Amino acid sequence: MHDAYEAVPILEKLPLQIESISCYDNNLLVGTKQGHLLMYCITPQQGEQRFTVRLLKSNKHFSKRPIVQMEIVPELQILVSLSDTVVSIHDLQVFNLITTVNKTRGASVFTLDVQSHASLSGNVSTTLRMCAAVRRKLQLYYWKNRNFHELQIDLGVPDIPKCMVWCGDSVCVGFKTEYFLIKTETGSLKELFPIGKNEPRVTKLDDKRLALGKDEMTIFIDFEGNATQKFALTWSDMPITLEYDSPYLLGVLPRYVEIRTVESRSLIQSIGLSKPRFITSSRTGGVKSIYVASASHVWSLLPLPISEQIKQLVEQKQFELALELAERSDDPEVLRKERIHHIQTLFAFNLFYQHRFKEAMDLFIQLETDPSHVIGLFPDLLPPDYRNQLEYPDKLPDLTGPDLENGFISLIEYLTQIRMKLVTDMTKQVQLQTLPTDGSSASVKLSQRQQLQIIDTTLLKCYLQTNDALIAPLLRLRDNHCPIGRERENLEEVPAV
């Protein structure tokens, strides 16, 4: 585990009961059970306060009933909300009512599909579709001339939708007992799987995947309803709602927010909060804002700097996640590539320490690591005085028996590939990267002939340990660089050499 986020209080002991939240840019909208709508400006600042919070607008007469759902469309400067079982659209700047979609009266939930399109001239246009669940029907709309218009005839569904998300040309719907994927053009239903004991929950990830809840588990599917991962992600408790912030999935649980990775499903962090219920996010200029709310409090979840997270992960030897974060960093390209290479090198050596020899050797080839450093991982292959000069991130493992033999087999395959590259140009000088033990790197230059002598000598020693039938073919190579004198005593014991 490591610290990926910090929870910073934004609003405390609000006298109104929070029923929904949404955000855009530096603005946070709070819908309440009393029907009030509040809009705050959240400005980051230095020091202990961390944020300046200003109430920009307050509309006490936004609705007579609880505001149960809000979605902001900043591109169109509108707020779409569900209150008193009907969908309404308001101007985002002044909260004036633009229109009420009267046909949606009786709605339980809605979902929006916002698409931006760039023309050849560079102009960007935005299209908006809405699907509203009204009893056992799905109503489909498109936005034009500041109003929603019916897109097609209503679609009948087997039960009252509890939650839903628009995904491509389909809508993923969670009913009381099971999930369905419904094609919007035809109304055809694809049954997915049962809900379980908890309320259904569907979260759209930003890479054409959906996260569906089943009790304490989250199951990942694509937009066609196919599973994208072999195993489900399991939480410590039943999540109330989820939010995706790649590579993390944030689960709002009854007593805390739990952060896990999607791919490895690993627990990253648990942030204790008092009865959290809601979560929302927005991205502006590459910066993502995440807010969590209870009935009376709001917190901002601040991501720790990527460099700080990477440092923690490298110390904990979680190299794969460190690499994923390094790929996403906003560092200058040269610095980013150096950091990635450094982490990959440490990862390769750590794979070797875990006796994952084949994976380690494949990564060493990719990184073009100095072969002498790879050979030095094994006992008795390099001259002692030379091997003692090499430095490694950790103490080398004591390889014996089957582990040593398996390591030799992977080393032989590695050296064979390196040898093939080197013999293509005997005159070339190759700059080889030494192992970065402290984040810095140095370089040495060896001629192709010197490298081949080290490689061929090591191959000879490995063949003596694993398969002496390969010794003769090696020695018969016209370009072999084995110093036979050093190994003559061992070779005399091998037949037909």
Secondary structure, 3 states (H helix, E strand, C coil): CCCCEEEEEEECCCCCCEEEEEEECCEEEEEECCCCEEEEEEEECCCCCCEEEEEEEEECCCCCCCEEEEEEECCCCEEEEEECCEEEEEECCCCCEEEEEHHHCCEEEEEEEEEEEECCCCCEEEEEEEEEEECCEEEEEEEECCEEEECCCCEECCCCCCEEEEECCEEEEECCCEEEEEECCCCCEEEEEECCCCCCCEEECCCCEEEEEECCEEEEEECCCCECCCCCEECCCCCCEEEEECCEEEEECCCEEEEEECCCCCEEEEEECCCCCEEEEEEECCEEEEEEECCCCEEEEEECCHHHHHHHHHHCCCHHHHHHHHHHCCCCHHHHHHHHHHHHHHHHHHHHHCCCHHHHHHHHHHHCECHHHHHCCCCCCCCHHHHCCCCCCCCCCCCCHHHHHHHHHHHHHHHHHHHHHHCCCCCCEEEEECCCCCCCCCEEEEEHHHHHHHHHHHHHHHHHHHCHHHHHHHHHCCCCCCCHHHHHHHHCCCCCC
